[in-house]
Amino acid sequence: MIVMETMGERLADAGINTLICLIVCFFALIFISFIISLFKYINKAQNAIADRKAAKKEDETLASDAVNNTISQIEAKEEEELTDDLELVAVISAAVAANAGTSADGFVVKSIRKIKR
């Protein structure tokens, strides 16, 4: 059974199809313009990420410098303590040499630490 449509029905279907396609097209264009309007935030986000990385690297550098400074201060303090305690070093090395039955010429004192008991 063949159904014949009149010219008016065909034109009505074509008009509805055209209207639907125009609406879809405009919504797509509005969506694309919205996406393009968000591009200005991409640069701001990239700059914020770069700033965070730079701050983190700067913090690591400062921490490394602080550790190196602390180590140099400890070494200087140990040297001061060793030079202040030359008499103590001489007494201890003489006691060790006497206990071992040798001379104190072969001893090298690198550090002296007090042991808590």
KOLMAR-719541 format. One record per atom (N, C-alpha, C): residue number from 1; atom name; z, y, x. Coordinates in pm, whole numbers, plus 50000, padded with zeros to 5 digits. Example, Ala and Ser with C-alpha at 12.3 -4.5 7.8 and 13.67 -1.06 7.14 Angstrom:
! KOLMAR-719541
REC    n  atom     c3     c2     c1
REC    1     N  50780  49431  51319
REC    1    CA  50780  49550  51230
REC    1     C  50780  49670  51320
REC    2     N  50708  49775  51285
REC    2    CA  50714  49894  51367
REC    2     C  50787  50003  51290
This chain:
! KOLMAR-719541
REC    n  atom     c3     c2     c1
REC    1     N  50000  49884  50084
REC    1    CA  50000  50000  50000
REC    1     C  50000  50125  50090
REC    2     N  49903  50201  50076
REC    2    CA  49882  50321  50157
REC    2     C  49929  50442  50076
REC    3     N  50017  50521  50142
REC    3    CA  50069  50640  50076
REC    3     C  50000  50760  50139
REC    4     N  49941  50838  50061
REC    4    CA  49870  50956  50109
REC    4     C  49960  51078  50090
REC    5     N  49974  51156  50198
REC    5    CA  50052  51277  50189
REC    5     C  49959  51395  50163
REC    6     N  50010  51488  50094
REC    6    CA  49929  51606  50068
REC    6     C  49937  51698  50188
REC    7     N  49852  51795  50191
REC    7    CA  49849  51890  50302
REC    7     C  49978  51971  50305
REC    8     N  50037  52005  50195
REC    8    CA  50161  52081  50189
REC    8     C  50278  52002  50249
REC    9     N  50283  51870  50219
REC    9    CA  50390  51787  50276
REC    9     C  50376  51776  50427
REC   10     N  50252  51762  50472
REC   10    CA  50229  51755  50618
REC   10     C  50271  51886  50685
REC   11     N  50236  51999  50626
REC   11    CA  50272  52128  50684
REC   11     C  50424  52148  50683
REC   12     N  50492  52100  50579
REC   12    CA  50638  52111  50572
REC   12     C  50701  52028  50683
REC   13     N  50652  51905  50704
REC   13    CA  50703  51821  50814
REC   13     C  50677  51887  50950
REC   14     N  50561  51944  50970
REC   14    CA  50527  52010  51096
REC   14     C  50616  52132  51116
REC   15     N  50646  52207  51012
REC   15    CA  50733  52324  51023
REC   15     C  50875  52284  51062
REC   16     N  50925  52174  51000
REC   16    CA  51059  52126  51035
REC   16     C  51063  52080  51181
REC   17     N  50961  52008  51223
REC   17    CA  50954  51963  51364
REC   17     C  50951  52084  51459
REC   18     N  50872  52184  51424
REC   18    CA  50863  52304  51508
REC   18     C  50998  52375  51515
REC   19     N  51066  52389  51403
REC   19    CA  51196  52454  51399
REC   19     C  51299  52379  51483
REC   20     N  51303  52247  51473
REC   20    CA  51396  52165  51553
REC   20     C  51367  52181  51702
REC   21     N  51241  52179  51740
REC   21    CA  51204  52194  51882
REC   21     C  51243  52332  51934
REC   22     N  51224  52438  51854
REC   22    CA  51263  52573  51897
REC   22     C  51414  52583  51916
REC   23     N  51492  52525  51825
REC   23    CA  51638  52530  51836
REC   23     C  51685  52456  51962
REC   24     N  51629  52338  51986
REC   24    CA  51666  52261  52106
REC   24     C  51629  52339  52232
REC   25     N  51513  52402  52232
REC   25    CA  51467  52479  52348
REC   25     C  51561  52596  52375
REC   26     N  51601  52673  52272
REC   26    CA  51690  52786  52292
REC   26     C  51829  52741  52338
REC   27     N  51880  52632  52285
REC   27    CA  52009  52582  52333
REC   27     C  52000  52540  52479
REC   28     N  51888  52480  52519
REC   28    CA  51870  52442  52659
REC   28     C  51866  52567  52748
REC   29     N  51797  52673  52703
REC   29    CA  51790  52796  52781
REC   29     C  51928  52863  52791
REC   30     N  52004  52863  52683
REC   30    CA  52138  52920  52685
REC   30     C  52228  52842  52781
REC   31     N  52217  52710  52779
REC   31    CA  52296  52625  52870
REC   31     C  52258  52653  53016
REC   32     N  52130  52667  53044
REC   32    CA  52084  52695  53181
REC   32     C  52134  52832  53227
REC   33     N  52129  52933  53139
REC   33    CA  52178  53065  53177
REC   33     C  52330  53063  53201
REC   34     N  52404  52981  53127
REC   34    CA  52547  52966  53150
REC   34     C  52573  52906  53288
REC   35     N  52497  52804  53323
REC   35    CA  52512  52740  53455
REC   35     C  52480  52841  53566
REC   36     N  52377  52919  53548
REC   36    CA  52340  53018  53650
REC   36     C  52448  53125  53662
REC   37     N  52512  53161  53552
REC   37    CA  52618  53261  53558
REC   37     C  52739  53210  53636
REC   38     N  52756  53079  53650
REC   38    CA  52868  53023  53725
REC   38     C  52842  53021  53876
REC   39     N  52720  53050  53920
REC   39    CA  52687  53045  54063
REC   39     C  52769  53145  54145
REC   40     N  52811  53256  54086
REC   40    CA  52887  53354  54162
REC   40     C  53022  53299  54207
REC   41     N  53073  53198  54137
REC   41    CA  53202  53140  54174
REC   41     C  53190  53038  54286
REC   42     N  53071  52989  54313
REC   42    CA  53051  52889  54419
REC   42     C  53083  52952  54555
REC   43     N  53034  53073  54579
REC   43    CA  53059  53141  54707
REC   43     C  53207  53168  54726
REC   44     N  53275  53209  54619
REC   44    CA  53419  53235  54628
REC   44     C  53495  53106  54661
REC   45     N  53455  52996  54601
REC   45    CA  53522  52868  54627
REC   45     C  53499  52824  54772
REC   46     N  53376  52840  54821
REC   46    CA  53348  52802  54959
REC   46     C  53428  52888  55057
REC   47     N  53440  53017  55029
REC   47    CA  53519  53105  55117
REC   47     C  53666  53066  55114
REC   48     N  53718  53029  54998
REC   48    CA  53859  52989  54989
REC   48     C  53884  52861  55068
REC   49     N  53792  52767  55060
REC   49    CA  53807  52642  55135
REC   49     C  53800  52669  55285
REC   50     N  53708  52756  55327
REC   50    CA  53697  52789  55469
REC   50     C  53824  52860  55518
REC   51     N  53880  52948  55434
REC   51    CA  54004  53017  55472
REC   51     C  54119  52920  55488
REC   52     N  54127  52822  55397
REC   52    CA  54234  52721  55408
REC   52     C  54220  52640  55536
REC   53     N  54096  52602  55570
REC   53    CA  54075  52525  55692
REC   53     C  54111  52608  55815
REC   54     N  54074  52736  55815
REC   54    CA  54106  52823  55929
REC   54     C  54257  52841  55941
REC   55     N  54325  52858  55829
REC   55    CA  54472  52874  55833
REC   55     C  54539  52748  55883
REC   56     N  54487  52632  55841
REC   56    CA  54544  52505  55886
REC   56     C  54524  52489  56037
REC   57     N  54404  52523  56085
REC   57    CA  54377  52512  56229
REC   57     C  54465  52609  56307
REC   58     N  54486  52730  56253
REC   58    CA  54572  52828  56318
REC   58     C  54717  52778  56322
REC   59     N  54763  52717  56213
REC   59    CA  54898  52661  56211
REC   59     C  54914  52551  56315
REC   60     N  54811  52466  56328
REC   60    CA  54817  52359  56428
REC   60     C  54822  52418  56569
REC   61     N  54744  52524  56592
REC   61    CA  54744  52589  56723
REC   61     C  54880  52650  56754
REC   62     N  54937  52718  56652
REC   62    CA  55069  52778  56672
REC   62     C  55175  52671  56698
REC   63     N  55165  52559  56624
REC   63    CA  55261  52451  56645
REC   63     C  55247  52392  56786
REC   64     N  55124  52375  56829
REC   64    CA  55100  52323  56964
REC   64     C  55154  52419  57070
REC   65     N  55130  52549  57050
REC   65    CA  55184  52648  57145
REC   65     C  55336  52647  57146
REC   66     N  55396  52632  57028
REC   66    CA  55542  52628  57020
REC   66     C  55598  52507  57093
REC   67     N  55532  52392  57077
REC   67    CA  55577  52271  57146
REC   67     C  55565  52289  57297
REC   68     N  55451  52343  57342
REC   68    CA  55433  52365  57486
REC   68     C  55537  52463  57540
REC   69     N  55567  52568  57463
REC   69    CA  55667  52665  57504
REC   69     C  55804  52601  57514
REC   70     N  55838  52518  57415
REC   70    CA  55967  52451  57415
REC   70     C  55979  52356  57534
REC   71     N  55873  52282  57561
REC   71    CA  55874  52189  57675
REC   71     C  55893  52266  57805
REC   72     N  55822  52378  57820
REC   72    CA  55837  52455  57945
REC   72     C  55978  52512  57957
REC   73     N  56038  52553  57844
REC   73    CA  56175  52603  57849
REC   73     C  56273  52491  57888
REC   74     N  56252  52373  57834
REC   74    CA  56339  52259  57868
REC   74     C  56326  52226  58016
REC   75     N  56202  52224  58067
REC   75    CA  56182  52194  58209
REC   75     C  56249  52299  58297
REC   76     N  56237  52426  58258
REC   76    CA  56300  52533  58335
REC   76     C  56451  52519  58332
REC   77     N  56507  52483  58215
REC   77    CA  56651  52467  58202
REC   77     C  56700  52349  58286
REC   78     N  56622  52239  58287
REC   78    CA  56660  52124  58368
REC   78     C  56658  52160  58517
REC   79     N  56559  52239  58558
REC   79    CA  56553  52281  58698
REC   79     C  56672  52370  58731
REC   80     N  56707  52460  58637
REC   80    CA  56823  52546  58660
REC   80     C  56950  52463  58671
REC   81     N  56963  52365  58580
REC   81    CA  57083  52281  58583
REC   81     C  57089  52201  58712
REC   82     N  56973  52155  58759
REC   82    CA  56971  52077  58882
REC   82     C  57005  52166  59001
REC   83     N  56955  52288  59004
REC   83    CA  56988  52376  59116
REC   83     C  57132  52423  59109
REC   84     N  57186  52439  58988
REC   84    CA  57326  52478  58975
REC   84     C  57420  52366  59017
REC   85     N  57377  52245  59003
REC   85    CA  57462  52130  59029
REC   85     C  57428  52059  59161
REC   86     N  57383  52134  59260
REC   86    CA  57347  52072  59387
REC   86     C  57468  52002  59451
REC   87     N  57584  52060  59437
REC   87    CA  57704  51998  59493
REC   87     C  57733  51867  59421
REC   88     N  57717  51868  59287
REC   88    CA  57738  51746  59209
REC   88     C  57638  51639  59247
REC   89     N  57512  51678  59268
REC   89    CA  57408  51583  59309
REC   89     C  57444  51521  59444
REC   90     N  57492  51603  59536
REC   90    CA  57529  51552  59669
REC   90     C  57644  51453  59659
REC   91     N  57742  51481  59576
REC   91    CA  57858  51391  59562
REC   91     C  57815  51259  59500
REC   92     N  57733  51268  59392
REC   92    CA  57691  51144  59324
REC   92     C  57602  51060  59414
REC   93     N  57507  51124  59484
REC   93    CA  57420  51046  59572
REC   93     C  57499  50985  59687
REC   94     N  57601  51053  59738
REC   94    CA  57686  50996  59844
REC   94     C  57765  50878  59791
REC   95     N  57812  50887  59664
REC   95    CA  57887  50776  59605
REC   95     C  57797  50655  59584
REC   96     N  57677  50678  59539
REC   96    CA  57583  50567  59519
REC   96     C  57547  50505  59654
REC   97     N  57524  50588  59755
REC   97    CA  57489  50536  59888
REC   97     C  57605  50457  59946
REC   98     N  57728  50504  59927
REC   98    CA  57845  50433  59978
REC   98     C  57862  50300  59907
REC   99     N  57837  50298  59778
REC   99    CA  57849  50175  59701
REC   99     C  57742  50074  59744
REC  100     N  57621  50124  59774
REC  100    CA  57512  50035  59814
REC  100     C  57519  50001  59962
REC  101     N  57595  50077  60038
REC  101    CA  57607  50050  60181
REC  101     C  57488  50101  60260
REC  102     N  57417  50204  60208
REC  102    CA  57303  50262  60280
REC  102     C  57324  50412  60293
REC  103     N  57227  50481  60353
REC  103    CA  57237  50627  60364
REC  103     C  57173  50691  60240
REC  104     N  57206  50816  60214
REC  104    CA  57157  50888  60096
REC  104     C  57022  50954  60120
REC  105     N  56959  50931  60235
REC  105    CA  56831  50996  60266
REC  105     C  56717  50943  60178
REC  106     N  56727  50821  60133
REC  106    CA  56617  50761  60055
REC  106     C  56625  50790  59906
REC  107     N  56731  50860  59861
REC  107    CA  56747  50885  59718
REC  107     C  56676  51014  59677
REC  108     N  56616  51009  59557
REC  108    CA  56557  51129  59495
REC  108     C  56619  51141  59357
REC  109     N  56692  51249  59333
REC  109    CA  56758  51271  59204
REC  109     C  56663  51354  59117
REC  110     N  56622  51295  59004
REC  110    CA  56530  51365  58914
REC  110     C  56603  51436  58803
REC  111     N  56709  51376  58751
REC  111    CA  56787  51441  58646
REC  111     C  56926  51380  58642
REC  112     N  57018  51460  58590
REC  112    CA  57155  51414  58571
REC  112     C  57190  51438  58426
REC  113     N  57231  51332  58357
REC  113    CA  57270  51343  58215
REC  113     C  57410  51289  58197
REC  114     N  57485  51357  58113
REC  114    CA  57621  51311  58082
REC  114     C  57612  51208  57971
REC  115     N  57684  51096  57989
REC  115    CA  57684  50989  57890
REC  115     C  57810  51005  57806
REC  116     N  57790  51012  57674
REC  116    CA  57905  51024  57585
REC  116     C  57960  50885  57556
REC  117     N  58090  50869  57575
REC  117    CA  58151  50738  57548
REC  117     C  58255  50750  57443
